[in-house]
Amino acid sequence: MASLWEILDVTNLTYDYDHPAAFNKADSRYGPPSLWYGWARTGGFSGGANIAGQGNCNVWSSSSVTDYGVAVRLTNTWESPPNEIANWWDATSFSCNTLAPVWCVGEFYNVNLPLIIKP
């Protein structure tokens, strides 16, 4: 699961649109979809507060309806809605018993080939 700080600047990322779990929309093409929430790590202390950016389902160990975690999405409103982060991310709190996808990050283009020595 990615921290918001790892995915905040989408210009440095390549969306893995071919991955079987990737979610795409009609106009997302090779990029990530907008208006689609996914869980994201806060990078903070353990907590379950109903405050976007603070709750993290007690470091993602809780599935209680009384604990909360943060979910973020790329906004499809290019104006200034409330809770907007850096002009393109929108954050909200969801109860920890909510089933939702996660934002992930990895080095998918780093290919390591085995070394083969010919006699």
Secondary structure, 3 states (H helix, E strand, C coil): CCEHHHHCCHHHCCCCCCCCCCCCCCCCCCCCCCCCCEECECCCCCCCCCCCCCCEHHHHCCCCCCCEEEEEEECCCCCCCCCEECCCEEEEEEECCCCCCECCCCCCCCCCCCCCCCC
